[in-house]
Amino acid sequence: MNNLITRSITGSIFVILVVASILLSHYFFSVVFLLFTILGVAEFYTIVSKEDYMPQRIVGIAISIVIFCIFSLISITNSNIKLLLILIPLFFIPFLIELFSNKKHVIYNLSTTFLGIIYIAIPLSLLNFFPNLSFETGVYNKGILLGYFILIWTNDTFAYLVGVKLGRRKLFERISPKKSWEGSIGGFFFSLLSAYILSCFFVELSFLEWVGMAIIIVVFGTLGDLTESMFKRSLNIKDSGNILPGHGGILDRLDALFISVPFVFFYLLLINYFN
């Protein structure tokens, strides 16, 4: 019971922080998620480090910060997209550092360094574009960003609740024995209901477009959750960290985002292109 109360309080504070950051401004949202990016990448490097197997922690975090700031700057101020070219030499710095570091497990060190950037920093950085897919100065469609998180939380919450009550058939027992098909169907149903409600309040997207986003989130959000579980199983750990009481680490709380964000981003780009 105490763990449930702790989990509920932590979850509520987290949701309030995310919603408040979205409602206040694009700048505030970017600051909050830049912090999440730093914490997430640092947490990832912590769990994959062992003895002589060491990702380039400081360099990886620094590159993640630069990526996030460039994406944010382009989205908020309509800065020239050529800023992305700055990233090209940055991605080769870890190779040079590894060359002169005289470490044993070079491939592992480089692989985990880049995995933290690709798996965590890039998806969270792409969130900056959700409210401004037209790349116009001063545009901030917070409804799209808020709707994305509402759908993520709806699917996650009702998949868990329905799974606890009705779950019988295992969804992916090898990776996550507690997930069930019944829970996933429940999350899908309530996500569609949320999509309808969102279409009534946020007209930036039509009902069918919200439904499309909901379907992508249900599929790839679940796969993101399973991917995080796969990583933890391979490392033989229960949680990615302990920064969030009752929830574990920042990666445990954001796992559904890491795989779903890139696919939702591409989906929203297509909508913006054809409208």
N, C-alpha and C positions, 0 to 999 in steps of 0.2 A: 504493500500500500504506500509506504514511504517513497519507494522508487517511482511509483506511478505519479504521486504528487510532484516529486522533483522533476520528473520528465514533463509533466503538464505545464509546470511553471516555466521551465526552460524553453519549451516549445512555444509557449505563448509570448514570451519576451522576444524570441527570435522572429516570430511572425510579425509582431508589432514593429520591430526594428525595420524589417524588410518593407512592410507596407508603408510605414512612415517615410522611409527614404524615397520610395516611389512617388508618394503624394507630394512631398516637399519640393523636390526639384531633381532634374537630371544630374546636376552637380553632386547633390547629397547622395543620390543613389550610387554614383560612380565612386565616391569616397568610401561608402560602406562596402561595396563589392571589391574595391581595391584591397581593403583590409581582409576580406574573406579570401581573396586570391593569395595574398601573402601568407596568411595562416594555413590555407589549404596546401600550397606548394611546400611550405616548411614542414607541415605535418607528414606529407607524403615522403619527403626526403628522410624524415626521422624513422619511419617504419621500414624503409627499404635499406637503411644503413646497417651494416654489421661487420665488425672486425675490419678487414682490409677492403671490403666492398663499400665504397663511399661515393655517392653522387656529389657533384660540385654544388653544394648547398647555396653558398652566397651568390655565385654566378647565375645559377638557375633562378633564384628568387629575383635577382636584379633584372634578368631578361624578361621574366614574367611581369615585373612592374612596368618595364618599358613598353611591352606589348599592350598591356591594359591601358596605360596612359595615352598611347598613340591612338588606339581604337576609340577611347573616350573623347579625345581631342577632335578626331575626325567627325565623330557623331554630333558632338555638342556645338562645335564652332564651324563646322563645314570646312575644316582645314583640307588642304590638298591631299588627295589620297596617295600621292607620291611619297608621303611620310612613311608609308609601309616599307619603302625600299631601305630604310634605315635598318630594318630587321635582318636584311641579308647578311651583312658582315657580322652582326651580333651572334647569329646561329653558328658561326665558325670559331668563335672565341673559345668555347669549351674544348675543341680539338687541340688548340694551341696550348691551352693550360695543361691538358692531360699529357701533351707531348713533353713538357718540361717538369712535370710533377714526379716522375719516376715511381708511379704506382703500379701495382701488379695487375689488377683487374680492370684494364682500360675499357674494354667493350661494355662491361657491366656498368662502370661509372658513367660513361657517356650515355648509354641507353637509359638508365634511370634518370639522369639529368634531363634529357629531352622528353622522357615520358611524363615527368611532372609538369613540364611546360605544355605539352600537347594535350594531355588528359585533363588538366585543371585550368591553367592560365588562359588558354585560347577559348574554351567554351564560356568561361565567366566574362572574358573580354568581349565576346560577341553579343552578350546581353545589352551592351551599350547601344547597339544598332536597332534593337527591337522597337523603341519608341520613335525612331527617325530613319526609316528605311528609304525615304526619299532623299536623304543626305542634304537637307535644306537647313539653313541657319535658323535657329529659333523654334524648330518643330520638336514637340515633345508629346507624343501620343501615349500618355501614361496608362491609358486603358488597356493597350495591347500588352504592356509589360506587367501590369497588375493581373490581367486575365491569365497570362501564362502561369504566374505563380499560384493563382487560385486553382487552376486546373491541375497543376502539379500536386498541390496539397490535397485537393479533393480526391484524386486518384489514390494517393498514398494512404490517406485516412480511411477511406471506405474499402479499399482493398484489404486493409488490416482488419477493420471491424467485421466485414462480411466473412473474411477468411477465418477469423476466430470463431464465429458462430456457425458457419456452414461449411467450412473448408474440409474437403475429403480427398480430392484428387490433387496430387502433388504437381506443381507447375514445373519445377526444375530441381528435383530432389538432390541431385549431385552437388549443386551449389548452395541452394537455400531450402532446406527441408520444410520450413514453416510456410512457404508460399504455396498457395493453391490456385487452381483454375477458378474455383468459385469466388475467391477473393478478387482475382483479376477481372472477372466478369462484373462483380459488384462495383469495383473501381471504375470500370468502363461505363456502366449504366449511369452512375452518379456524375461522372465527368461529362457525359452527354447532356444531362440535366443542367449542369453548371454552364455548359456551352450555350444552352438556350437562354438562361438567365443573363449571362454576359452579353449576349446579342441584343438584349432589351436595353441595357444600360450603356454599352460601349459600341457605338455604331461605326467605329473605324473599320470593323470587319462585319460581314454579313453572318447570318445564322450558320449557313453552310460552311463558311470560312472558319468560324469558331469550332464547328464540329470537326473539320479537318485538323485543326490544331489539337483538339482533344484526342483524336485518334492517334496522332503522332506522339503525343505526350504519354498516353497509356502504353503504347508499344515500346517506345524508346526510353521512357522514364523507367519502366520496369526492367528493361535490359540494362540501363545504367545502374540500377539498384543491384542487379545480379552481377554486373561487372565488378562493382565494389566488393561484393561478397566473395567473388572469385579471387580478388587480390588478397583479401584478408585470410582466406583459407590457404592460399599458397604461402603466406607468411606466418600461418599458424597463430593468428591474433584474433581477438573477439571484436575489439573496437580500434579505430584508427588513431584515437587519442582520448583525452579526458577533459578537453576544454569546455565541453557542454555537459553539465551534470545530467545524468539520466539518458543522454543521447550518445555519448562518446565524443568523437572528434568532429571537426568541421566537415571532413569528408563523409562521415556517416550521415550528416544532416543534409548535405547537398548532392548526394550520390545520384539522384534522379536527374540532376541538371546536366551532368558532364557528357552524357550521351544524347540526351534529348535536345539540348540547346542548338547544336550544329544543324540538326535536321529541321527543327522549327525555324531557324534562321533562313535556311534555304527555301523552305515552304513560304515564308513571309516575303522573301525576295521575289519568288514566282508570282505571288498575288500582286505585289506592287508593280511588277513588270507588265502583267496582263491587264491591270485595271487602268 
